[in-house]
Amino acid sequence: MKRVAFVCVHNSCRSQIAEALCKKYLSDVCECWSAGTEIKPRINKDAVRLMKQLHGIDMEKEQYPKLLADIPAVDIVITMGCGVQCPYIPGAERCDWGLDDPTGQGDEKFIEVIQQIEERLRALGEHLRKSGTEEENALK
């Protein structure tokens, strides 16, 4: 099973949303964490509210802001598009999703970003499932 990290500067909004949705929809193909290069004291309240409303997920129940040093080694690093250089993580594939930060904007922007994360997670799930099948076939 692959290990995935969703990385953003403060680990308070987009990366937390990605972690929550990944755990809900892709737990059969990967383990995931979110982390930041810095952290805020809590997850963005609008993200928490909308994830409860749209997906029934209480991010504050099982998640909290974490630094990169607080998570295990991963195979895939997905950055959210923060416009900063994230630290190098050896051995990890890298991908940048280039998502706008909805912090301080209305619910419409948050919902748009949540939907973009869902779309990218569907593609990630397809990639991981295909890779897993290819690896299994190679072992036969």
DSSP file (Angstrom, degrees, kcal/mol; ACC not computed):
  #  RESIDUE AA STRUCTURE BP1 BP2  ACC     N-H-->O    O-->H-N    N-H-->O    O-->H-N    TCO  KAPPA ALPHA  PHI   PSI    X-CA   Y-CA   Z-CA
    1    1 A M              0   0    0      0, 0.0    29,-0.2     0, 0.0    28,-0.1   0.000 360.0 360.0 360.0 131.0    0.0    0.0    0.0
    2    2 A K  E     -a   30   0A   0     27,-1.2    29,-2.5   126,-0.0     2,-0.5  -0.359 360.0-136.0 -73.5 153.7    1.4    3.4   -1.0
    3    3 A R  E     -a   31   0A   0     27,-0.2    72,-2.3    -2,-0.1    73,-2.1  -0.961  22.4-167.6-113.4 128.4    1.9    6.2    1.5
    4    4 A V  E     -ab  32  76A   0     27,-2.8    29,-1.9    -2,-0.5     2,-0.4  -0.933   8.9-162.9-122.1 137.3    0.7    9.7    0.4
    5    5 A A  E     -ab  33  77A   0     71,-2.7    73,-3.2    -2,-0.4     2,-0.6  -0.980   7.6-155.1-118.9 132.0    1.4   13.1    2.0
    6    6 A F  E     -ab  34  78A   0     27,-2.5    29,-2.2    -2,-0.4     2,-0.4  -0.931  23.8-165.5-102.2 118.0   -0.6   16.2    1.2
    7    7 A V  E     +ab  35  79A   0     71,-2.8    73,-1.8    -2,-0.6     2,-0.3  -0.892  20.1 153.6-118.7 134.6    1.6   19.2    1.9
    8    8 A C  E     -a   36   0A   0     27,-1.9    29,-0.8    -2,-0.4    30,-0.3  -0.900  52.5 -99.9-143.7 170.0    0.8   22.8    2.2
    9    9 A V  S    S+     0   0    0     -2,-0.3    29,-2.8    27,-0.2    28,-0.6   0.974 116.0  16.5 -60.8 -57.4    2.4   25.7    4.1
   10   10 A H  S    S-     0   0    0     26,-0.2    30,-1.4    27,-0.2    26,-0.2   0.526  87.0-137.6 -99.5  -6.5    0.2   25.9    7.2
   11   11 A N  S    S+     0   0    0     24,-0.3    25,-0.1    28,-0.2    55,-0.1   0.923  72.2 111.3  48.8  50.5   -1.6   22.4    7.0
   12   12 A S  S    S+     0   0    0     31,-0.1    32,-3.6    53,-0.1    35,-0.2   0.502  80.2   2.2-128.2  -8.9   -4.9   24.1    8.0
   13   13 A C  S  > S+     0   0    0     30,-0.2     4,-2.6    34,-0.1     5,-0.2   0.329 122.1  28.5-141.7 -87.8   -7.2   23.9    4.9
   14   14 A R  H  > S+     0   0    0      1,-0.2     4,-2.5     2,-0.2     5,-0.2   0.902 122.9  46.4 -58.6 -46.6   -6.5   22.3    1.5
   15   15 A S  H  > S+     0   0    0      1,-0.2     4,-2.3     2,-0.2    -1,-0.2   0.871 113.3  50.4 -66.4 -34.8   -4.1   19.6    2.7
   16   16 A Q  H  > S+     0   0    0      2,-0.2     4,-2.4     1,-0.2    -2,-0.2   0.899 110.1  49.8 -67.6 -40.7   -6.4   18.8    5.6
   17   17 A I  H  X S+     0   0    0     -4,-2.6     4,-2.6     2,-0.2     5,-0.3   0.931 111.2  49.8 -61.1 -45.7   -9.4   18.5    3.2
   18   18 A A  H  X S+     0   0    0     -4,-2.5     4,-2.5     1,-0.2     5,-0.2   0.909 110.4  49.8 -61.3 -43.2   -7.3   16.2    1.0
   19   19 A E  H  X S+     0   0    0     -4,-2.3     4,-2.5     2,-0.2    -1,-0.2   0.939 112.2  47.8 -60.3 -47.1   -6.3   14.0    3.9
   20   20 A A  H  X S+     0   0    0     -4,-2.4     4,-1.6     1,-0.2    -2,-0.2   0.923 115.6  43.0 -62.5 -45.8   -9.9   13.7    5.1
   21   21 A L  H  X S+     0   0    0     -4,-2.6     4,-2.7     2,-0.2     5,-0.3   0.870 112.7  53.2 -70.0 -36.1  -11.3   12.8    1.7
   22   22 A C  H  X S+     0   0    0     -4,-2.5     4,-3.0    -5,-0.3     5,-0.2   0.925 108.8  49.3 -63.8 -44.2   -8.4   10.4    0.9
   23   23 A K  H  < S+     0   0    0     -4,-2.5     4,-0.5    -5,-0.2    -1,-0.2   0.876 114.9  45.9 -61.8 -36.6   -9.1    8.5    4.1
   24   24 A K  H  < S+     0   0    0     -4,-1.6    -2,-0.2    -5,-0.2    -1,-0.2   0.910 128.5  21.3 -72.8 -42.4  -12.7    8.3    3.3
   25   25 A Y  H  < S+     0   0    0     -4,-2.7    -3,-0.2    -5,-0.1    -2,-0.2   0.666 128.9  35.8-106.5 -18.7  -12.4    7.2   -0.4
   26   26 A L  S >X S+     0   0    0     -4,-3.0     3,-2.1    -5,-0.3     4,-1.7   0.211  70.4 115.3-123.7  17.1   -9.0    5.7   -0.9
   27   27 A S  T 34 S+     0   0    0     -4,-0.5    -1,-0.1     1,-0.3    -4,-0.1   0.680  74.1  64.4 -64.0 -14.7   -8.2    3.8    2.3
   28   28 A D  T 34 S+     0   0    0     -3,-0.2    -1,-0.3     1,-0.1    -2,-0.1   0.675 115.4  27.0 -79.5 -16.6   -8.2    0.6    0.3
   29   29 A V  T <4 S+     0   0    0     -3,-2.1   -27,-1.2     1,-0.3     2,-0.3   0.532 124.3  17.3-122.8 -10.8   -5.2    1.7   -1.8
   30   30 A C  E  <  -a    2   0A   0     -4,-1.7     2,-0.4   -29,-0.2    -1,-0.3  -0.998  54.7-131.4-157.6 159.3   -3.2    4.1    0.3
   31   31 A E  E     -a    3   0A   0    -29,-2.5   -27,-2.8    -2,-0.3     2,-0.3  -0.868  37.9-167.7-103.1 147.2   -2.4    5.5    3.7
   32   32 A C  E     +a    4   0A   0     -2,-0.4     2,-0.3   -29,-0.2   -27,-0.2  -0.972  19.8 175.9-143.4 156.9   -2.3    9.3    3.9
   33   33 A W  E     -a    5   0A   0    -29,-1.9   -27,-2.5    -2,-0.3     2,-0.3  -0.953  19.6-139.2-144.4 159.4   -1.3   12.2    6.0
   34   34 A S  E     +a    6   0A   0     -2,-0.3     2,-0.3   -29,-0.2   -27,-0.2  -0.916  28.2 165.6-117.8 154.8   -1.3   15.9    5.6
   35   35 A A  E     -a    7   0A   0    -29,-2.2   -27,-1.9    -2,-0.3   -24,-0.3  -0.978  18.8-145.5-159.5 165.7    1.5   18.2    6.8
   36   36 A G  E     -ac   8  67A   0     30,-2.2    32,-1.5    -2,-0.3   -27,-0.2  -0.884  27.6-126.7-134.2 166.2    2.9   21.7    6.6
   37   37 A T  S    S+     0   0    0    -29,-0.8     2,-0.3   -28,-0.6   -27,-0.2   0.674 108.7   9.0 -82.5 -19.7    6.2   23.5    6.5
   38   38 A E  S    S-     0   0    0    -29,-2.8     2,-0.4   -30,-0.3    28,-0.1  -0.867  85.1-136.6-140.7 170.6    4.7   25.6    9.3
   39   39 A I        -     0   0    0     -2,-0.3   -28,-0.2    -3,-0.1   -29,-0.1  -0.982   4.0-141.1-136.6 153.4    1.4   25.0   11.2
   40   40 A K        -     0   0    0    -30,-1.4     3,-0.0    -2,-0.4     4,-0.0  -0.653  37.6-108.8 -96.2 162.3   -1.6   27.0   12.4
   41   41 A P  S    S+     0   0    0      0, 0.0     2,-0.3     0, 0.0    -1,-0.1   0.737  94.2   8.9 -68.8 -20.9   -3.0   26.1   15.8
   42   42 A R  S    S-     0   0    0     22,-0.1     2,-0.1     0, 0.0    -2,-0.1  -0.973  86.1 -84.8-153.2 166.1   -6.2   24.6   14.3
   43   43 A I        -     0   0    0     -2,-0.3   -30,-0.2    20,-0.1   -31,-0.1  -0.467  64.3 -83.6 -71.7 144.8   -7.8   23.5   11.1
   44   44 A N     >  -     0   0    0    -32,-3.6     4,-2.3     1,-0.1     5,-0.2  -0.256  36.1-139.9 -52.5 126.0   -9.7   26.2    9.1
   45   45 A K  H  > S+     0   0    0      1,-0.2     4,-2.3     2,-0.2    -1,-0.1   0.818 100.5  51.9 -64.3 -33.0  -13.2   26.6   10.6
   46   46 A D  H  > S+     0   0    0      2,-0.2     4,-2.6     1,-0.2    -1,-0.2   0.897 109.9  49.0 -70.6 -39.3  -14.9   27.0    7.3
   47   47 A A  H  > S+     0   0    0      2,-0.2     4,-2.3     1,-0.2     5,-0.2   0.921 112.3  49.3 -63.2 -43.2  -13.2   23.9    5.9
   48   48 A V  H  X S+     0   0    0     -4,-2.3     4,-1.8     2,-0.2    11,-0.2   0.939 113.3  46.6 -60.1 -48.5  -14.3   22.0    9.0
   49   49 A R  H  X S+     0   0    0     -4,-2.3     4,-2.3     1,-0.2    -2,-0.2   0.926 115.1  44.5 -61.8 -47.5  -17.9   23.2    8.7
   50   50 A L  H  X S+     0   0    0     -4,-2.6     4,-3.2     1,-0.2     5,-0.4   0.850 110.3  53.8 -71.7 -33.5  -18.2   22.5    5.0
   51   51 A M  H  X>S+     0   0    0     -4,-2.3     4,-1.9    -5,-0.2     6,-1.7   0.870 111.2  47.5 -67.6 -34.8  -16.6   19.1    5.2
   52   52 A K  H  X5S+     0   0    0     -4,-1.8     4,-1.2     4,-0.3    -2,-0.2   0.935 116.9  43.7 -65.4 -46.0  -19.2   18.2    7.9
   53   53 A Q  H  <5S+     0   0    0     -4,-2.3    -2,-0.2    -5,-0.2    -3,-0.2   0.918 124.3  32.1 -66.3 -46.1  -22.0   19.6    5.8
   54   54 A L  H  <5S+     0   0    0     -4,-3.2    -3,-0.2    -5,-0.1    -2,-0.2   0.821 137.7  14.6 -85.4 -33.1  -20.9   18.1    2.4
   55   55 A H  H  <5S-     0   0    0     -4,-1.9    -3,-0.2    -5,-0.4    -2,-0.2   0.433  91.5-118.5-125.9  -2.8  -19.3   14.8    3.4
   56   56 A G     << +     0   0    0     -4,-1.2     2,-0.5    -5,-0.5    -4,-0.3   0.771  66.7 141.9  67.8  23.6  -20.3   14.1    7.0
   57   57 A I        -     0   0    0     -6,-1.7     2,-1.0    -9,-0.1    -1,-0.2  -0.875  43.4-156.5-104.4 126.0  -16.6   14.2    8.0
   58   58 A D    >>  -     0   0    0     -2,-0.5     3,-1.4     1,-0.2     4,-0.8  -0.815  11.3-175.5 -98.1  93.7  -15.5   15.8   11.3
   59   59 A M  H 3> S+     0   0    0     -2,-1.0     4,-1.9     1,-0.3     3,-0.3   0.805  79.7  58.9 -61.9 -29.7  -11.9   16.8   10.5
   60   60 A E  H 34 S+     0   0    0      1,-0.2    -1,-0.3     2,-0.2    -2,-0.0   0.695  94.8  66.5 -74.7 -16.2  -11.3   18.0   14.1
   61   61 A K  H <4 S+     0   0    0     -3,-1.4    -1,-0.2     1,-0.1    -2,-0.2   0.913 123.9   6.1 -70.2 -42.5  -12.2   14.6   15.5
   62   62 A E  H  < S+     0   0    0     -4,-0.8     2,-0.3    -3,-0.3    -2,-0.2   0.464 119.3  69.3-122.2  -4.3   -9.2   12.7   14.0
   63   63 A Q     <  +     0   0    0     -4,-1.9   -20,-0.1    -5,-0.2   -47,-0.0  -0.820  45.3 167.4-120.4 157.7   -7.0   15.3   12.4
   64   64 A Y        -     0   0    0     -2,-0.3   -30,-0.2   -30,-0.1     2,-0.1  -0.966  48.1 -77.4-157.4 157.0   -4.8   18.1   13.6
   65   65 A P        -     0   0    0      0, 0.0     2,-0.3     0, 0.0   -54,-0.1  -0.401  54.5-176.3 -63.0 135.0   -2.1   20.4   12.0
   66   66 A K        -     0   0    0    -28,-0.1   -30,-2.2   -55,-0.1     2,-0.2  -0.956  22.9-128.7-133.9 149.5    1.2   18.6   11.6
   67   67 A L  B >   -c   36   0A   0     -2,-0.3     3,-2.0   -32,-0.3     4,-0.3  -0.569  35.9-106.5 -87.3 160.4    4.7   19.4   10.5
   68   68 A L  G >  S+     0   0    0    -32,-1.5     3,-1.4     1,-0.3   -31,-0.1   0.854 121.7  59.9 -54.6 -35.6    6.5   17.3    7.8
   69   69 A A  G 3  S+     0   0    0      1,-0.2    -1,-0.3   -32,-0.0   -32,-0.0   0.662  96.2  63.6 -67.9 -14.9    8.7   15.9   10.6
   70   70 A D  G <  S+     0   0    0     -3,-2.0    -1,-0.2     2,-0.1    -2,-0.2   0.500  94.3  69.8 -88.7  -4.4    5.5   14.6   12.4
   71   71 A I  S <  S-     0   0    0     -3,-1.4     3,-0.1    -4,-0.3   -66,-0.0  -0.778  84.9-106.6-114.1 158.7    4.6   12.1    9.6
   72   72 A P        -     0   0    0      0, 0.0    -1,-0.1     0, 0.0    -2,-0.1  -0.180  52.8 -71.2 -73.6 172.8    6.2    8.9    8.4
   73   73 A A        -     0   0    0      1,-0.0     2,-0.3     2,-0.0    18,-0.1  -0.357  58.4-157.7 -60.6 143.5    8.2    8.5    5.2
   74   74 A V        -     0   0    0     16,-0.2   -70,-0.2     1,-0.1     3,-0.1  -0.833  27.0-145.5-127.1 163.0    5.9    8.6    2.2
   75   75 A D  S    S+     0   0    0    -72,-2.3    18,-3.2    -2,-0.3     2,-0.4   0.745  89.3  35.8 -93.8 -30.7    6.0    7.4   -1.5
   76   76 A I  E     -bd   4  93A   0    -73,-2.1   -71,-2.7    16,-0.3     2,-0.5  -0.991  62.8-164.4-132.0 130.1    4.0   10.3   -3.0
   77   77 A V  E     -bd   5  94A   0     16,-3.4    18,-1.9    -2,-0.4     2,-0.6  -0.967   6.7-171.1-113.9 123.0    4.1   13.9   -2.0
   78   78 A I  E     -bd   6  95A   0    -73,-3.2   -71,-2.8    -2,-0.5     2,-0.3  -0.954   7.0-159.2-115.9 115.5    1.2   16.1   -3.3
   79   79 A T  E     -bd   7  96A   0     16,-2.7    18,-2.9    -2,-0.6    19,-0.3  -0.648  15.4-137.3 -91.8 153.1    1.6   19.8   -2.8
   80   80 A M        -     0   0    0    -73,-1.8    19,-3.2    -2,-0.3   -72,-0.1   0.574  51.3 -92.1 -89.4 -10.8   -1.4   22.0   -2.9
   81   81 A G        +     0   0    0     17,-0.3    20,-0.1     3,-0.1   -73,-0.1   0.821  65.5 156.7 102.3  44.3   -0.1   24.9   -4.9
   82   82 A C        -     0   0    0      2,-0.2     3,-0.1    18,-0.1   -74,-0.1   0.538  54.5-121.2 -84.1  -6.8    1.2   27.2   -2.2
   83   83 A G  S    S+     0   0    0      1,-0.3     2,-0.3     0, 0.0    -1,-0.1   0.691  79.5 102.1  75.1  16.8    3.7   29.0   -4.3
   84   84 A V  S    S-     0   0    0      0, 0.0     2,-0.7     0, 0.0    -1,-0.3  -0.902  80.5-103.8-127.3 160.1    6.6   28.0   -2.1
   85   85 A Q        -     0   0    0     -2,-0.3     3,-0.1    -3,-0.1     0, 0.0  -0.742  35.6-147.8 -84.6 115.0    9.3   25.4   -2.4
   86   86 A C        -     0   0    0     -2,-0.7     3,-0.1     1,-0.1    -7,-0.0  -0.509  32.4 -88.7 -77.9 152.2    8.5   22.5   -0.2
   87   87 A P        -     0   0    0      0, 0.0     2,-0.2     0, 0.0    -1,-0.1  -0.205  47.1 -99.1 -59.8 151.1   11.4   20.6    1.3
   88   88 A Y        -     0   0    0     -3,-0.1    -3,-0.0     1,-0.0     0, 0.0  -0.524  33.1-161.4 -70.4 133.7   12.8   17.7   -0.6
   89   89 A I    >   -     0   0    0     -2,-0.2     3,-1.4     3,-0.2   -12,-0.1  -0.962  22.9-124.3-119.0 112.2   11.6   14.3    0.6
   90   90 A P  T 3  S+     0   0    0      0, 0.0   -16,-0.2     0, 0.0     3,-0.1  -0.210  85.9   9.0 -61.1 141.6   13.8   11.5   -0.6
   91   91 A G  T 3  S+     0   0    0      1,-0.2     2,-0.4   -18,-0.1   -18,-0.0   0.492  97.6 124.3  75.9   3.8   12.4    8.7   -2.6
   92   92 A A    <   -     0   0    0     -3,-1.4   -16,-0.3   -16,-0.1    -1,-0.2  -0.806  60.7-128.4-104.7 137.4    9.0   10.3   -3.1
   93   93 A E  E     -d   76   0A   0    -18,-3.2   -16,-3.4    -2,-0.4     2,-0.4  -0.518  32.0-144.9 -68.6 147.7    7.1   11.0   -6.3
   94   94 A R  E     +d   77   0A   0    -18,-0.2     2,-0.3    -2,-0.2   -16,-0.2  -0.934  24.6 167.8-122.9 145.1    6.1   14.7   -6.4
   95   95 A C  E     -d   78   0A   0    -18,-1.9   -16,-2.7    -2,-0.4     2,-0.5  -0.976  20.6-149.5-150.7 139.7    3.0   16.3   -7.8
   96   96 A D  E     -d   79   0A   0     -2,-0.3   -16,-0.2   -18,-0.2   -18,-0.1  -0.961   3.0-166.7-114.5 123.4    1.6   19.8   -7.4
   97   97 A W        -     0   0    0    -18,-2.9   -17,-0.2    -2,-0.5    -1,-0.1   0.617  24.6-143.8 -83.9 -13.5   -2.2   20.2   -7.6
   98   98 A G        +     0   0    0    -19,-0.3     2,-0.3     1,-0.2   -17,-0.3   0.873  33.2 171.9  56.9  43.8   -2.0   24.0   -8.0
   99   99 A L        -     0   0    0    -19,-3.2    -1,-0.2   -20,-0.1     2,-0.1  -0.660  33.7-118.4 -89.8 139.7   -5.1   24.7   -5.9
  100  100 A D        -     0   0    0     -2,-0.3   -18,-0.1     1,-0.1    -1,-0.1  -0.463  30.1-114.5 -68.8 145.5   -6.2   28.2   -4.9
  101  101 A D        -     0   0    0      1,-0.1    -1,-0.1   -20,-0.1     9,-0.1  -0.750  24.1-164.8 -82.3 118.4   -6.3   28.8   -1.2
  102  102 A P    >   +     0   0    0      0, 0.0     3,-2.5     0, 0.0     8,-0.2   0.523  42.4 131.9 -82.7  -3.3  -10.0   29.5   -0.3
  103  103 A T  T 3  S+     0   0    0      1,-0.3     3,-0.1     6,-0.1    -2,-0.1  -0.219  76.8  13.0 -54.0 130.0   -9.2   30.9    3.2
  104  104 A G  T 3  S+     0   0    0      1,-0.3    -1,-0.3     0, 0.0     2,-0.2   0.460 109.1 103.7  83.2   1.7  -11.0   34.2    3.7
  105  105 A Q  S <  S-     0   0    0     -3,-2.5    -1,-0.3     1,-0.2     5,-0.0  -0.553  76.4 -82.3-108.4 176.5  -13.3   33.7    0.8
  106  106 A G    >>  -     0   0    0     -2,-0.2     4,-1.6    -3,-0.1     3,-0.7  -0.118  43.4 -96.2 -75.8 172.4  -16.9   32.6    0.6
  107  107 A D  H 3> S+     0   0    0      1,-0.2     4,-3.0     2,-0.2     5,-0.2   0.832 119.7  64.5 -57.2 -35.3  -18.4   29.1    0.8
  108  108 A E  H 3> S+     0   0    0      1,-0.2     4,-2.2     2,-0.2    -1,-0.2   0.903 103.7  46.2 -58.1 -42.3  -18.6   29.0   -3.1
  109  109 A K  H <> S+     0   0    0     -3,-0.7     4,-2.3     2,-0.2    -1,-0.2   0.907 112.6  50.2 -68.4 -41.3  -14.8   29.1   -3.3
  110  110 A F  H  X S+     0   0    0     -4,-1.6     4,-2.7     2,-0.2    -2,-0.2   0.934 111.5  48.4 -59.9 -45.7  -14.4   26.5   -0.6
  111  111 A I  H  X S+     0   0    0     -4,-3.0     4,-2.5     1,-0.2    -2,-0.2   0.895 109.8  52.7 -63.7 -40.2  -16.8   24.2   -2.3
  112  112 A E  H  X S+     0   0    0     -4,-2.2     4,-2.1    -5,-0.2    -1,-0.2   0.928 111.8  45.3 -59.6 -45.8  -15.0   24.7   -5.6
  113  113 A V  H  X S+     0   0    0     -4,-2.3     4,-2.4     2,-0.2    -2,-0.2   0.902 111.2  52.6 -66.9 -41.4  -11.7   23.7   -4.0
  114  114 A I  H  X S+     0   0    0     -4,-2.7     4,-2.3     1,-0.2    -1,-0.2   0.916 110.6  48.6 -59.4 -42.9  -13.3   20.7   -2.3
  115  115 A Q  H  X S+     0   0    0     -4,-2.5     4,-2.3     2,-0.2    -1,-0.2   0.877 109.5  52.0 -66.1 -37.6  -14.7   19.5   -5.6
  116  116 A Q  H  X S+     0   0    0     -4,-2.1     4,-2.2     2,-0.2    -1,-0.2   0.905 109.7  49.6 -64.4 -40.2  -11.3   20.0   -7.3
  117  117 A I  H  X S+     0   0    0     -4,-2.4     4,-2.5     2,-0.2    -2,-0.2   0.920 109.2  52.3 -64.0 -43.1   -9.7   17.9   -4.6
  118  118 A E  H  X S+     0   0    0     -4,-2.3     4,-2.1     1,-0.2    -2,-0.2   0.921 109.7  49.2 -57.9 -45.2  -12.3   15.2   -5.1
  119  119 A E  H  X S+     0   0    0     -4,-2.3     4,-1.8     1,-0.2    -1,-0.2   0.922 112.7  46.6 -61.0 -45.3  -11.6   15.1   -8.8
  120  120 A R  H  X S+     0   0    0     -4,-2.2     4,-2.5     1,-0.2    -1,-0.2   0.861 110.3  53.3 -68.1 -34.7   -7.9   14.8   -8.3
  121  121 A L  H  X S+     0   0    0     -4,-2.5     4,-2.9     2,-0.2    -1,-0.2   0.868 105.2  54.5 -67.7 -35.3   -8.4   12.1   -5.6
  122  122 A R  H  X S+     0   0    0     -4,-2.1     4,-2.2     2,-0.2    -2,-0.2   0.936 111.2  45.7 -60.2 -45.0  -10.5   10.1   -8.1
  123  123 A A  H  X S+     0   0    0     -4,-1.8     4,-2.4     2,-0.2    -2,-0.2   0.902 112.4  50.7 -65.0 -41.2   -7.6   10.2  -10.6
  124  124 A L  H  X S+     0   0    0     -4,-2.5     4,-2.9     2,-0.2     5,-0.2   0.923 109.5  51.2 -61.4 -44.2   -5.1    9.3   -7.8
  125  125 A G  H  X S+     0   0    0     -4,-2.9     4,-2.7     2,-0.2     5,-0.2   0.912 110.1  48.9 -60.0 -43.8   -7.2    6.4   -6.8
  126  126 A E  H  X S+     0   0    0     -4,-2.2     4,-2.4     2,-0.2    -1,-0.2   0.921 112.7  48.7 -61.4 -43.8   -7.3    5.1  -10.5
  127  127 A H  H  X S+     0   0    0     -4,-2.4     4,-2.7     2,-0.2    -2,-0.2   0.930 113.8  45.4 -61.3 -46.7   -3.6    5.5  -10.7
  128  128 A L  H  X S+     0   0    0     -4,-2.9     4,-2.6     2,-0.2    -2,-0.2   0.888 113.3  49.2 -67.6 -38.8   -2.9    3.7   -7.5
  129  129 A R  H  X S+     0   0    0     -4,-2.7     4,-2.0    -5,-0.2    -1,-0.2   0.908 113.7  46.7 -66.6 -40.2   -5.4    0.9   -8.3
  130  130 A K  H  X S+     0   0    0     -4,-2.4     4,-2.3    -5,-0.2    -2,-0.2   0.923 113.4  48.5 -66.4 -44.2   -3.8    0.5  -11.8
  131  131 A S  H  X S+     0   0    0     -4,-2.7     4,-2.5     1,-0.2    -2,-0.2   0.906 110.6  51.7 -62.2 -42.0   -0.3    0.5  -10.3
  132  132 A G  H  X S+     0   0    0     -4,-2.6     4,-2.3     2,-0.2    -1,-0.2   0.891 110.0  48.6 -62.7 -40.2   -1.3   -2.1   -7.7
  133  133 A T  H  X S+     0   0    0     -4,-2.0     4,-2.6     2,-0.2    -1,-0.2   0.904 111.5  49.6 -66.3 -42.0   -2.7   -4.4  -10.3
  134  134 A E  H  X S+     0   0    0     -4,-2.3     4,-1.9     2,-0.2    -2,-0.2   0.901 111.7  48.8 -63.6 -40.7    0.4   -4.1  -12.5
  135  135 A E  H  X S+     0   0    0     -4,-2.5     4,-1.2     2,-0.2    -2,-0.2   0.909 111.7  49.1 -65.5 -42.0    2.6   -4.8   -9.4
  136  136 A E  H  X S+     0   0    0     -4,-2.3     4,-0.6     1,-0.2     3,-0.5   0.923 111.5  49.2 -62.5 -44.4    0.5   -7.9   -8.5
  137  137 A N  H >< S+     0   0    0     -4,-2.6     3,-0.9     1,-0.2    -1,-0.2   0.858 106.9  56.0 -63.8 -35.2    0.6   -9.2  -12.1
  138  138 A A  H 3< S+     0   0    0     -4,-1.9    -1,-0.2     1,-0.2    -2,-0.2   0.791 104.6  53.9 -67.3 -27.2    4.4   -8.7  -12.2
  139  139 A L  H 3<        0   0    0     -4,-1.2    -1,-0.2    -3,-0.5    -2,-0.2   0.612 360.0 360.0 -83.1 -11.4    4.7  -10.9   -9.1
  140  140 A K    <<        0   0    0     -3,-0.9    -1,-0.2    -4,-0.6    -2,-0.2   0.463 360.0 360.0 -81.6 360.0    2.8  -13.8  -10.7
